[in-house]
Amino acid sequence: MPCLRCLVGGRVQGVWYRASTQRQAQALGITGHAHNLPDGRVEVLACGDTGMLERLQAWLWQGPPAAEVVEVQCETVDCECPAAFLTG
């Protein structure tokens, strides 16, 4: 199953970005995680169907209403797919 690692920059911490990403990923049947990084970005690991990953990647540019996304960098990675989508 394909996996993407995305780094999301802008105003994405303290605005419910991780929780909103988790809800969106779960609705799309995607597993992985969303974590805050010390530099203010959010790291998203997403594993699932290619079409659903494309939908999530497009959503990452939007995020929740209070977010101001200025950058989304994604790359395909090899990893063991998590069983669920977690935040932390």
C-alpha positions in Angstrom: 0.0 0.0 0.0 1.5 3.4 -0.9 2.4 5.9 1.8 3.1 9.7 1.6 5.1 11.8 4.1 4.0 15.4 3.9 5.4 18.4 5.7 2.8 21.2 6.1 3.9 24.7 6.8 2.1 27.9 7.7 -0.2 28.5 10.7 -0.9 24.8 11.3 -0.2 24.4 15.0 -2.8 25.4 17.6 -5.6 25.5 15.1 -6.9 21.9 15.2 -5.0 20.9 12.1 -3.9 17.5 13.4 -7.4 16.5 14.6 -9.0 17.8 11.4 -6.5 15.8 9.4 -7.2 12.7 11.4 -11.0 13.0 10.8 -10.4 13.6 7.1 -8.0 10.6 6.8 -10.4 8.3 8.7 -13.3 9.3 6.4 -11.1 8.4 3.4 -9.9 5.1 4.9 -6.3 6.3 5.3 -4.0 5.2 8.1 -0.9 7.0 9.5 -0.3 10.0 11.8 -0.1 13.7 12.2 2.5 15.2 14.5 3.7 18.7 15.4 7.3 19.4 14.6 9.5 21.8 16.6 9.9 24.1 13.7 6.1 24.9 13.6 5.2 22.5 10.7 3.0 19.4 10.9 4.3 16.1 9.6 1.6 13.8 8.1 2.2 10.2 7.2 -0.6 8.8 5.1 -1.0 5.2 3.8 -3.9 4.0 1.7 -5.4 3.8 -1.8 -3.7 6.1 -4.3 -6.9 8.0 -5.1 -7.7 8.6 -1.5 -4.1 9.8 -0.8 -4.6 12.3 -3.6 -7.8 13.6 -2.0 -6.1 13.9 1.4 -3.1 15.7 -0.2 -5.4 18.2 -1.8 -7.2 18.7 1.6 -3.9 19.3 3.4 -3.7 22.6 1.4 -7.0 23.7 2.9 -7.0 22.3 6.5 -9.5 23.5 9.1 -10.9 27.0 9.0 -8.4 28.6 11.3 -5.3 27.2 9.5 -3.3 29.2 7.0 -1.4 26.7 4.9 1.5 28.1 2.9 3.4 25.0 2.0 2.8 21.2 1.5 5.7 19.1 0.5 4.9 15.4 0.0 7.1 12.4 -0.9 6.4 8.7 -1.4 8.0 6.7 1.4 8.4 3.0 2.1 7.1 2.1 5.5 5.0 -0.4 7.4 1.4 0.8 7.2 -0.1 1.7 10.6 -3.4 0.1 11.7 -5.1 3.5 12.4 -4.6 7.2 12.0 -3.2 8.8 15.1 -2.2 12.3 16.3 0.4 13.1 18.8 
